């Protein structure tokens, strides 16, 4: 009986020992399978080299960097001559990163030099066999996002709060420059945006690429914008609303971008400098000194000069009917008789003449009479050709449905 018990105990012990040894083997196998991850960048496995990451500093040149790698002046001159058609060594700039790959043996000899002028592109000078230089561009991925919400502060601040690159704000302002006066947008006004973003190597965010669709609530109405190129040959896109009407008008809404109206057109206003009641036949837009002033429509500079009241000013004649004037500039950037395009910078905001602070007084003439530009119904641009309208509507409708759907979901939150 004892013998049988002993035999069973031995059998169990052997089984446990076997299982335990199997587990150890498996653990060992797992450990053996673990290997150091490959760190590949710029097409090189960094584990094969001694890697130096550095930044171009003031006074650095391609030659001085190579001389620190134990290359003499004659060798550097030959290298520069060899790579000049691909890599202009004079183009390196302070603050830009570079990487040097050196051999792991005792010589620690330079094998590769890599210079990054920006996040997307890089230059490689390969010293390993014969000296070769080439330029590479990292792969770009484009991802589409659709968002909606309500303004809470400026457009830039609102976008930033939604984790959207705020540089999209000026692009939007440019698209809507003829349709929306961004000075009049209010907190709580709804908006929706569909846009593409760039990613380098599918992971590194590189900003907003383009706007695919948008709407903004303005004076109680949604103003839509959809890019469309009626002429397939030129591929030049314009932005249209949901009815196929162009957003681009003959005049911009204002001569500045994101600033405030401090004084409206008025038949009787108390002048802050002269301290008397008089007509104010213009609209004042406050902005920091030096802010660019745009002409609101194409035309010819009729006057450019200085008067006691106007300070530095420019007057532009647009056609037989309309003229505009821009007062109190710190600097005039155009000359009399010069032809200007819509949106061209013609001067900088200042406080010259009778002004208490930096602003531009924007004045508007129709048939020789000064009028209120904010109340005037201005002419629009040429409408879309009817032969393209059906194509546009088919393209626009599903995008609009998506934009409206995301906006409705956002409103319910």
C-alpha positions as CSV (number, residue, x, y, z in Angstrom):
1,X,0.0,0.0,0.0
2,X,2.8,2.4,1.0
3,X,4.7,1.4,-2.2
4,X,1.7,2.4,-4.4
5,X,1.3,5.7,-2.5
6,X,5.0,6.3,-3.0
7,X,4.8,5.5,-6.7
8,X,1.8,7.9,-7.1
9,X,3.7,10.6,-5.3
10,X,6.7,10.2,-7.5
11,X,4.5,10.2,-10.6
12,X,2.8,13.5,-9.4
13,X,6.2,15.0,-8.6
14,X,7.6,14.1,-12.0
15,X,4.4,15.6,-13.7
16,X,4.7,18.9,-11.8
17,X,8.4,19.1,-12.6
18,X,7.7,18.5,-16.3
19,X,5.0,21.1,-16.4
20,X,7.2,23.5,-14.5
21,X,10.1,22.9,-16.9
22,X,7.7,23.4,-19.9
23,X,6.6,26.8,-18.4
24,X,10.2,27.8,-18.0
25,X,11.0,26.8,-21.5
26,X,8.0,28.8,-22.8
27,X,9.1,31.8,-20.7
28,X,12.6,31.4,-22.0
29,X,11.3,31.2,-25.6
30,X,9.2,34.3,-25.1
31,X,12.2,36.1,-23.7
32,X,14.3,35.0,-26.6
33,X,11.7,36.2,-29.1
34,X,11.8,39.7,-27.5
35,X,14.2,41.9,-29.5
36,X,15.1,45.6,-29.4
37,X,12.7,47.5,-31.6
38,X,14.1,48.9,-34.8
39,X,14.3,52.7,-34.7
40,X,14.2,53.7,-38.4
41,X,14.0,57.3,-39.4
42,X,15.0,59.1,-42.7
43,X,15.4,55.5,-44.1
44,X,18.2,54.6,-41.7
45,X,18.2,52.2,-38.8
46,X,19.6,54.3,-36.0
47,X,20.8,51.3,-34.0
48,X,23.5,50.8,-36.6
49,X,25.1,54.2,-35.9
50,X,26.2,56.6,-33.2
51,X,23.5,59.3,-33.6
52,X,23.9,63.0,-33.0
53,X,20.9,65.3,-33.0
54,X,21.6,69.0,-33.1
55,X,20.4,72.4,-34.3
56,X,21.9,75.0,-36.6
57,X,23.3,77.9,-34.4
58,X,24.3,81.4,-35.4
59,X,27.5,81.3,-37.3
60,X,27.2,77.6,-38.3
61,X,27.9,76.6,-41.9
62,X,27.8,73.2,-43.6
63,X,31.5,73.4,-43.8
64,X,32.1,74.2,-40.1
65,X,29.8,71.3,-39.1
66,X,31.8,68.9,-41.2
67,X,35.1,70.2,-39.9
68,X,33.9,69.2,-36.5
69,X,33.7,65.7,-37.9
70,X,37.4,65.6,-38.6
71,X,37.1,66.5,-42.3
72,X,39.6,69.1,-43.5
73,X,39.0,72.1,-45.7
74,X,39.9,70.5,-48.9
75,X,37.6,67.5,-48.3
76,X,34.7,69.9,-47.3
77,X,35.3,71.9,-50.5
78,X,35.1,68.7,-52.6
79,X,31.9,67.6,-50.8
80,X,30.2,70.9,-51.4
81,X,31.1,70.8,-55.1
82,X,29.7,67.3,-55.4
83,X,26.3,68.0,-53.8
84,X,25.7,71.6,-55.0
85,X,23.2,70.5,-57.7
86,X,21.0,68.8,-55.1
87,X,21.7,70.5,-51.8
88,X,22.6,74.2,-51.7
89,X,24.6,74.3,-48.5
90,X,24.0,78.1,-48.3
91,X,20.3,77.4,-47.6
92,X,20.8,76.1,-44.0
93,X,19.2,78.4,-41.5
94,X,19.6,79.1,-37.8
95,X,17.2,77.1,-35.6
96,X,16.7,74.2,-38.1
97,X,17.5,70.6,-36.9
98,X,20.1,68.3,-38.3
99,X,21.2,64.8,-37.6
100,X,24.6,63.1,-38.0
101,X,25.1,59.3,-38.2
102,X,28.6,58.1,-37.3
103,X,30.1,54.7,-37.4
104,X,30.2,52.6,-34.3
105,X,33.8,51.6,-34.6
106,X,36.8,53.4,-33.1
107,X,37.0,55.9,-36.0
108,X,33.5,57.3,-35.2
109,X,33.5,58.4,-38.8
110,X,30.7,60.5,-40.3
111,X,28.4,58.3,-42.5
112,X,25.4,60.5,-43.1
113,X,24.3,64.1,-42.7
114,X,20.6,64.9,-42.6
115,X,19.2,68.5,-42.7
116,X,15.5,69.4,-42.1
117,X,14.5,72.8,-43.5
118,X,10.9,72.1,-42.4
119,X,8.8,69.3,-40.9
120,X,7.9,67.8,-44.3
121,X,11.2,67.8,-46.2
122,X,14.8,66.8,-45.5
123,X,18.1,66.6,-47.3
124,X,20.5,63.6,-47.0
125,X,24.2,63.7,-47.7
126,X,25.5,60.1,-47.7
127,X,29.2,59.6,-47.3
128,X,29.3,55.8,-47.0
129,X,30.4,54.6,-50.5
130,X,30.6,57.6,-52.8
131,X,29.2,61.0,-51.8
132,X,25.6,61.2,-52.8
133,X,23.0,63.9,-51.9
134,X,19.2,63.7,-52.3
135,X,16.0,65.4,-51.1
136,X,13.2,63.4,-49.6
137,X,9.6,64.4,-48.7
138,X,7.8,62.6,-45.9
139,X,4.5,61.0,-46.9
140,X,1.4,63.2,-46.2
141,X,-2.0,61.8,-45.2
142,X,-5.1,63.9,-45.4
143,X,-7.9,63.3,-42.9
144,X,-11.4,64.9,-43.0
145,X,-13.1,66.4,-40.0
146,X,-16.6,67.8,-39.6
147,X,-17.4,69.9,-36.5
148,X,-20.1,72.2,-35.4
149,X,-20.7,74.5,-32.4
150,X,-21.4,78.0,-31.3
151,X,-19.1,81.0,-31.1
152,X,-17.6,81.6,-27.7
153,X,-15.3,84.5,-28.0
154,X,-13.4,85.1,-31.3
155,X,-13.4,82.6,-34.1
156,X,-9.8,81.8,-33.5
157,X,-10.4,81.1,-29.8
158,X,-13.5,79.0,-30.5
159,X,-11.6,76.9,-33.0
160,X,-8.7,76.5,-30.5
161,X,-11.2,75.3,-27.8
162,X,-12.4,72.7,-30.3
163,X,-8.8,71.5,-30.9
164,X,-8.7,72.9,-34.4
165,X,-5.7,74.8,-35.8
166,X,-6.6,78.5,-35.3
167,X,-4.9,79.3,-38.5
168,X,-8.1,78.2,-40.2
169,X,-9.8,81.4,-38.9
170,X,-8.2,83.8,-41.4
171,X,-8.9,81.3,-44.3
172,X,-12.5,81.3,-43.3
173,X,-12.5,85.1,-43.0
174,X,-11.1,85.4,-46.5
175,X,-13.7,83.0,-48.0
176,X,-16.6,85.0,-46.3
177,X,-15.0,88.4,-46.8
178,X,-17.8,89.4,-49.2
179,X,-20.7,87.9,-47.3
180,X,-20.1,88.2,-43.6
181,X,-19.0,91.1,-41.5
182,X,-17.1,89.2,-38.8
183,X,-17.3,92.3,-36.6
184,X,-21.0,91.6,-36.2
185,X,-20.8,87.9,-35.3
186,X,-22.1,87.4,-31.7
187,X,-21.5,84.9,-29.0
188,X,-23.8,81.9,-29.5
189,X,-24.0,82.2,-33.3
190,X,-23.8,78.7,-34.7
191,X,-21.4,77.4,-37.3
192,X,-20.4,74.2,-39.0
193,X,-17.1,73.3,-40.7
194,X,-15.9,70.4,-42.9
195,X,-12.2,70.5,-43.5
196,X,-9.1,68.4,-44.2
197,X,-6.0,68.2,-42.0
198,X,-2.5,67.1,-43.0
199,X,-0.6,64.4,-41.1
200,X,3.1,63.7,-41.7
201,X,3.9,59.9,-41.7
202,X,0.2,59.5,-40.8
203,X,0.9,60.6,-37.2
204,X,2.4,64.1,-36.9
205,X,-0.2,66.8,-37.2
206,X,0.7,69.4,-39.8
207,X,-2.3,71.8,-39.8
208,X,-5.4,72.4,-41.8
209,X,-5.1,71.9,-45.6
210,X,-8.4,73.1,-47.0
211,X,-12.0,74.0,-46.2
212,X,-14.5,71.6,-47.8
213,X,-17.7,73.2,-46.6
214,X,-19.0,75.7,-44.0
215,X,-21.9,77.6,-42.6
216,X,-22.1,80.5,-40.2
217,X,-25.2,81.9,-38.6
218,X,-25.3,85.6,-39.5
219,X,-28.1,88.0,-38.7
220,X,-30.4,85.0,-38.1
221,X,-29.6,83.2,-41.4
222,X,-27.2,80.4,-42.2
223,X,-24.6,81.4,-44.8
224,X,-23.2,78.3,-46.5
225,X,-19.9,78.0,-48.4
226,X,-19.0,75.2,-50.8
227,X,-15.9,75.2,-53.0
228,X,-16.6,74.4,-56.7
229,X,-14.6,74.7,-59.9
230,X,-17.1,75.2,-62.8
231,X,-14.3,75.2,-65.4
232,X,-12.6,71.8,-65.2
233,X,-9.7,73.1,-67.4
234,X,-8.6,75.8,-65.0
235,X,-9.6,74.0,-61.8
236,X,-9.9,77.4,-60.2
237,X,-12.3,77.1,-57.2
238,X,-14.8,79.7,-56.0
239,X,-17.2,79.4,-53.1
240,X,-20.9,79.2,-53.5
241,X,-23.9,79.1,-51.2
242,X,-26.5,76.2,-51.2
243,X,-28.3,77.8,-54.1
244,X,-25.3,78.1,-56.3
245,X,-24.8,81.8,-55.8
246,X,-21.2,83.1,-55.5
247,X,-20.1,84.4,-52.2
248,X,-17.7,86.8,-53.9
249,X,-19.1,90.3,-54.3
250,X,-17.9,93.4,-55.9
251,X,-16.9,94.8,-52.5
252,X,-15.5,93.3,-49.4
253,X,-17.5,93.8,-46.2
254,X,-14.8,95.8,-44.5
255,X,-11.2,97.1,-45.0
256,X,-9.8,95.1,-42.0
257,X,-10.2,91.7,-40.6
258,X,-10.9,90.8,-36.9
259,X,-11.4,94.2,-35.2
260,X,-14.3,96.3,-33.8
261,X,-16.5,99.0,-35.2
262,X,-16.1,102.0,-32.8
263,X,-18.2,104.5,-34.6
264,X,-20.9,104.3,-37.3
265,X,-22.0,106.5,-40.1
266,X,-24.1,109.3,-38.5
267,X,-25.7,112.6,-39.5
268,X,-24.9,114.0,-36.0
269,X,-22.0,112.7,-33.8
270,X,-20.0,114.3,-31.1
271,X,-16.5,114.6,-32.5
272,X,-14.0,113.4,-29.8
273,X,-11.2,115.7,-30.9
274,X,-13.0,118.8,-32.1
275,X,-15.6,118.5,-29.2
276,X,-18.5,119.6,-31.4
277,X,-21.5,117.9,-32.9
278,X,-21.2,117.2,-36.6
279,X,-21.9,114.6,-39.3
280,X,-19.7,111.5,-39.3
281,X,-19.8,110.2,-42.9
282,X,-17.8,107.1,-42.4
283,X,-17.4,103.9,-40.3
284,X,-14.5,103.6,-37.8
285,X,-12.8,100.3,-37.4
286,X,-10.4,100.2,-34.4
287,X,-7.2,98.1,-34.7
288,X,-3.6,98.2,-33.5
289,X,-1.2,100.6,-35.2
290,X,0.3,98.9,-38.2
291,X,-2.6,96.6,-39.0
292,X,-2.9,96.2,-42.8
293,X,-5.7,98.1,-44.5
294,X,-7.2,96.5,-47.6
295,X,-9.0,98.1,-50.5
296,X,-12.5,96.7,-50.6
297,X,-12.7,96.5,-54.4
298,X,-10.4,96.8,-57.4
299,X,-9.8,100.2,-58.9
300,X,-7.4,103.1,-59.4
301,X,-5.9,105.2,-56.6
302,X,-7.4,108.6,-57.1
303,X,-5.7,110.4,-54.1
304,X,-3.0,109.5,-51.7
305,X,-1.7,112.1,-49.3
306,X,-2.2,114.0,-46.1
307,X,-4.7,116.6,-44.8
308,X,-5.1,118.0,-41.3
309,X,-8.4,116.2,-40.6
310,X,-7.9,113.0,-42.6
311,X,-4.2,112.5,-41.7
312,X,-2.6,110.1,-44.2
313,X,-5.3,108.8,-46.5
314,X,-6.0,106.9,-49.7
315,X,-9.0,107.3,-52.0
316,X,-9.8,104.6,-54.7
317,X,-12.1,105.0,-57.7
318,X,-13.7,101.7,-58.5
319,X,-15.9,102.6,-61.5
320,X,-18.1,105.4,-62.7
321,X,-20.4,104.9,-59.6
322,X,-18.4,103.9,-56.6
323,X,-15.3,105.2,-54.7
324,X,-13.9,104.5,-51.2
325,X,-11.6,106.3,-48.9
326,X,-9.4,105.2,-46.0
327,X,-8.3,107.7,-43.4
328,X,-5.8,108.1,-40.5
329,X,-3.1,105.7,-41.8
330,X,0.2,105.4,-40.2
331,X,1.7,104.6,-43.5
332,X,0.6,104.8,-47.2
333,X,1.7,101.9,-49.4
334,X,0.3,103.0,-52.8
335,X,0.7,106.0,-55.2
336,X,-1.8,108.2,-57.1
337,X,-2.7,106.6,-60.4
338,X,-1.7,103.1,-59.3
339,X,-4.1,100.2,-60.1
340,X,-5.1,98.1,-57.1
341,X,-6.8,94.7,-56.8
342,X,-9.5,93.8,-54.3
343,X,-8.0,92.9,-50.9
344,X,-4.6,94.5,-51.8
345,X,-2.9,96.1,-48.8
346,X,-2.9,99.9,-49.4
347,X,-1.7,101.2,-46.0
348,X,-1.4,100.6,-42.3
349,X,-3.7,101.6,-39.5
350,X,-2.6,104.7,-37.5
351,X,-3.9,107.7,-35.7
352,X,-2.8,110.6,-38.0
353,X,-5.0,113.6,-38.4
354,X,-7.9,114.2,-36.1
355,X,-7.9,110.9,-34.3
356,X,-7.9,109.9,-30.6
357,X,-6.5,106.4,-31.2
358,X,-5.4,104.0,-34.0
359,X,-8.3,103.2,-36.4
360,X,-9.3,103.5,-40.0
361,X,-12.3,105.6,-41.0
362,X,-13.8,103.9,-44.0
363,X,-15.8,106.2,-46.3
364,X,-18.0,105.3,-49.3
365,X,-19.2,107.3,-52.3
366,X,-22.0,106.4,-54.7
367,X,-22.5,108.8,-57.6
368,X,-20.4,111.4,-55.9
369,X,-22.4,111.3,-52.6
370,X,-21.1,109.9,-49.3
371,X,-23.3,107.0,-48.1
372,X,-23.4,104.4,-45.3
373,X,-21.5,101.4,-46.6
374,X,-23.0,99.1,-44.0
375,X,-26.6,99.8,-45.2
376,X,-25.9,99.9,-48.9
377,X,-27.0,97.0,-51.1
378,X,-23.8,96.4,-53.1
379,X,-23.5,94.6,-56.5
380,X,-22.6,90.9,-56.6
381,X,-20.2,89.1,-59.0
382,X,-21.2,87.0,-62.0
383,X,-23.5,84.1,-61.0
384,X,-22.7,80.5,-61.8
385,X,-23.4,79.4,-65.4
386,X,-26.6,77.4,-65.5
387,X,-24.9,74.5,-67.3
388,X,-22.8,73.8,-64.2
389,X,-25.6,74.3,-61.6
390,X,-26.9,70.7,-61.7
391,X,-23.4,69.3,-61.3
392,X,-22.9,71.6,-58.3
393,X,-26.2,70.7,-56.7
394,X,-25.4,67.0,-56.9
395,X,-22.0,67.6,-55.4
396,X,-23.2,70.0,-52.7
397,X,-26.3,68.2,-51.3
398,X,-24.7,65.2,-49.5
399,X,-22.1,67.5,-48.0
400,X,-24.7,69.9,-46.7
401,X,-26.7,67.0,-45.2
402,X,-23.6,65.9,-43.3
403,X,-22.9,69.4,-42.1
404,X,-26.5,70.0,-40.9
405,X,-26.6,66.6,-39.2
406,X,-23.4,67.3,-37.2
407,X,-24.8,70.7,-36.3
408,X,-28.1,69.2,-35.1
409,X,-26.2,66.6,-33.0
410,X,-24.0,69.4,-31.5
411,X,-27.0,71.5,-30.6
412,X,-28.5,68.6,-28.6
413,X,-25.5,68.3,-26.4
